[in-house]
């Protein structure tokens, strides 16, 4: 993120991104993916109910497979089912949960359901496709509500920043420090930096986080920076929100100096 002290003033989208828009976007994408998955699963579930043929299948083989998923090593459990269809006997390998894998030793019999027109499409647990679709539908709803909540939280902050730039009281604040913030995950570590200041009343303020400390190289301790005070009393650094284009239409526009 650049220093906008000398303009041009950033718009809503850029400020929203600085306030964590990526989280709202990611959650919204999960909601879309689960919605699409739910639709296809429910559609297949209806097809199984309408066209499904229930037969007795035999477990003829089983195996495990190590896979890398979500930065972790996991085990997939696979069972091969053999069953008779109108077009002949076929074998289909399906991924199952661990409990079913352990129960289905070779030679074990189990009722399965396949589509008459597409016999290789089968359910090893009758009704599972529809139930999975129902679960995904509720997940998509939960992700959608979470995305709306995160959007409201982050967008509200961006709107407050723009309103402070346009209508808030302009003041001088004193730089206190440049703080380093470290975020750690299982396999990585990231650093961000914020400019910290004290306003005329001694209240603490912080800039939007930046991945580069160089953004603040010219702001040493005790240097003066311009801030705008929003309707909640929070101060916003001009380097984040940009300079005021013109005088606001409200009377609370005086600039005070500490």
C-alpha positions in Angstrom: 0.0 0.0 0.0 1.4 3.4 -0.9 1.5 6.7 1.0 -1.5 8.8 -0.2 -0.5 11.9 1.8 0.0 13.9 -1.5 -2.8 12.2 -3.3 -4.6 11.1 -5.3 -7.1 10.1 -2.6 -8.0 6.4 -2.8 -11.6 5.3 -3.6 -13.8 2.9 -1.7 -12.5 -0.3 -3.3 -8.9 0.4 -2.4 -9.7 1.4 1.2 -12.0 -1.6 1.5 -9.1 -3.9 0.4 -6.9 -2.3 3.0 -9.5 -3.1 5.7 -9.6 -6.8 4.9 -11.8 -7.2 1.8 -9.9 -10.4 0.9 -11.6 -12.2 3.8 -15.1 -11.2 2.6 -14.1 -12.3 -1.0 -12.7 -15.6 0.1 -15.7 -16.5 2.2 -18.0 -15.4 -0.6 -16.1 -17.7 -3.0 -16.6 -20.6 -0.5 -20.3 -19.8 -0.5 -20.4 -19.9 -4.3 -18.4 -23.2 -4.5 -20.7 -24.9 -1.9 -23.8 -23.6 -3.6 -22.7 -25.1 -6.9 -21.7 -28.3 -5.2 -25.0 -28.5 -3.4 -27.0 -27.9 -6.6 -25.2 -30.8 -8.4 -25.4 -33.1 -5.4 -29.1 -32.5 -4.9 -29.7 -32.9 -8.7 -27.9 -36.3 -8.6 -29.8 -37.2 -5.5 -33.2 -36.6 -7.2 -31.9 -38.7 -10.2 -31.1 -41.6 -7.9 -34.5 -41.4 -6.3 -36.2 -41.3 -9.7 -34.0 -43.7 -11.7 -32.0 -45.6 -9.2 -31.8 -49.3 -9.2 -30.9 -51.0 -5.9 -28.7 -54.1 -6.2 -26.5 -56.2 -4.0 -22.8 -55.4 -4.6 -19.7 -57.3 -3.4 -16.6 -55.6 -2.0 -13.9 -57.2 -4.2 -10.9 -55.0 -3.3 -9.9 -52.1 -1.0 -6.8 -49.9 -0.7 -5.6 -46.7 0.9 -3.9 -43.7 -0.8 -1.8 -41.0 0.8 -2.7 -37.6 -0.5 -1.5 -34.0 0.2 -4.6 -31.8 1.0 -4.7 -28.4 2.7 -1.0 -28.6 3.5 -1.5 -31.9 5.3 -0.9 -35.5 4.5 -4.2 -37.4 4.6 -5.4 -40.9 3.9 -8.1 -41.7 1.4 -10.0 -45.0 1.8 -11.1 -46.7 -1.5 -13.3 -49.7 -2.0 -14.0 -51.5 -5.3 -17.6 -52.7 -5.7 -18.8 -55.3 -8.2 -22.4 -55.5 -9.1 -24.7 -56.7 -11.9 -26.5 -54.2 -14.2 -28.7 -54.7 -17.3 -25.7 -54.3 -19.5 -23.5 -56.8 -17.5 -21.4 -57.0 -14.4 -19.2 -53.9 -13.7 -16.7 -52.9 -11.0 -16.5 -49.3 -9.6 -14.0 -47.9 -7.1 -15.5 -45.4 -4.6 -14.0 -43.3 -1.8 -15.5 -44.2 1.5 -15.1 -43.2 5.1 -12.7 -45.1 7.4 -15.4 -47.0 9.3 -17.0 -48.4 6.2 -13.6 -49.2 4.7 -12.8 -51.3 7.8 -16.2 -53.0 7.7 -16.1 -53.9 4.0 -13.6 -56.7 3.8 -13.2 -58.4 0.4 -16.2 -60.6 -0.2 -18.6 -58.6 1.9 -22.0 -57.9 0.4 -23.8 -54.5 0.6 -26.9 -52.9 -1.0 -25.9 -50.1 -3.4 -27.9 -48.0 -5.9 -26.9 -47.1 -9.5 -28.5 -45.0 -12.2 -30.2 -47.1 -14.9 -28.9 -45.0 -17.8 -25.4 -44.5 -16.2 -24.6 -47.7 -14.3 -21.1 -46.5 -13.2 -22.7 -43.7 -11.2 -23.6 -45.4 -7.9 -24.2 -44.8 -4.3 -22.4 -47.1 -1.8 -24.8 -45.7 0.8 -28.4 -45.3 -0.4 -29.6 -41.7 -0.1 -26.1 -40.3 0.7 -26.0 -38.1 -2.4 -29.2 -36.2 -1.4 -28.1 -35.9 2.2 -24.7 -34.6 1.2 -26.4 -32.0 -1.0 -28.6 -30.9 2.0 -25.5 -30.5 4.2 -23.7 -28.4 1.5 -26.8 -26.3 1.1 -26.7 -25.3 4.8 -23.0 -24.8 4.5 -23.5 -22.4 1.6 -26.1 -20.5 3.5 -23.7 -20.2 6.5 -20.8 -19.0 4.3 -23.1 -16.6 2.6 -24.2 -15.0 5.9 -20.6 -14.9 7.1 -19.6 -13.2 3.8 -22.3 -10.6 4.3 -21.2 -10.0 7.9 -17.5 -9.6 7.0 -18.4 -7.4 4.1 -20.5 -5.1 6.4 -17.7 -5.0 9.0 -14.9 -4.2 6.5 -17.0 -1.9 4.2 -18.3 0.1 7.1 -14.7 0.9 8.1 -13.9 2.0 4.5 -17.0 4.2 4.4 -16.1 5.8 7.8 -12.6 6.5 6.4 -14.0 8.3 3.3 -16.5 10.3 5.5 -13.7 11.3 7.8 -11.7 12.5 4.8 -14.6 14.6 3.5 -16.3 15.8 6.7 -14.2 15.0 9.8 -12.1 17.5 11.8 -8.6 17.8 10.4 -5.9 17.7 13.2 -2.2 17.2 13.8 -1.0 14.0 15.5 2.4 13.0 16.8 4.1 9.8 15.5 4.8 7.4 18.3 6.4 4.4 16.6 6.3 2.0 13.7 5.1 -1.4 15.0 5.8 -4.8 13.5 3.1 -7.4 13.5 3.9 -11.0 12.9 1.3 -13.6 11.7 2.3 -17.2 11.9 0.7 -20.2 10.4 1.8 -23.9 10.4 4.3 -23.5 7.5 4.8 -19.7 7.0 5.3 -16.4 8.7 4.3 -13.0 7.4 5.1 -9.5 8.7 3.1 -6.2 8.4 3.8 -2.8 9.7 1.6 0.0 11.1 2.3 3.6 11.9 1.3 4.5 15.5 0.4 8.0 16.6 -1.0 10.0 19.5 -3.6 12.7 18.8 -3.9 16.0 20.8 -6.0 14.3 23.5 -3.3 11.5 23.8 -5.5 8.8 22.2 -3.7 6.2 20.2 -4.2 5.7 16.5 -2.9 3.2 13.9 -2.5 3.2 10.2 -3.8 0.5 7.9 -1.3 -2.4 7.8 1.4 -2.4 5.1 3.7 -5.2 4.0 6.6 -2.7 3.6 8.2 -0.8 6.4 9.6 1.6 3.8 6.1 3.2 3.5 6.8 5.0 6.8 10.5 5.8 6.3 10.0 9.6 6.5 7.9 9.5 9.7 10.3 9.3 12.6 9.2 9.5 16.3 7.7 12.9 17.3 7.1 14.0 13.6 3.8 15.5 12.9 1.2 13.9 10.6 -2.3 15.0 9.5 -5.3 13.0 10.6 -9.1 13.2 10.2 -11.5 12.4 13.0 -14.6 10.4 12.1 -18.0 10.5 13.7 -17.0 7.8 16.3 -13.9 9.8 17.4 -11.4 7.5 15.6 -8.6 9.2 13.7 -7.5 8.3 10.2 -4.1 9.1 8.8 -4.1 11.2 5.6 -1.5 8.7 4.2 -4.2 6.0 4.3 -7.3 8.0 3.2 -5.7 10.7 1.0 -6.0 14.5 1.2 -9.3 16.3 1.3 -10.2 17.6 -2.1 -12.2 20.6 -0.9 -13.6 22.1 2.2 -16.6 20.0 3.6 -20.0 21.5 3.8 -20.3 21.0 7.5 -18.9 23.6 10.0 -16.7 21.1 12.0 -13.6 21.6 9.8 -11.1 23.5 11.8 -7.6 22.2 12.1 -6.0 22.2 15.5 -2.4 21.8 16.4 -1.0 19.9 19.3 
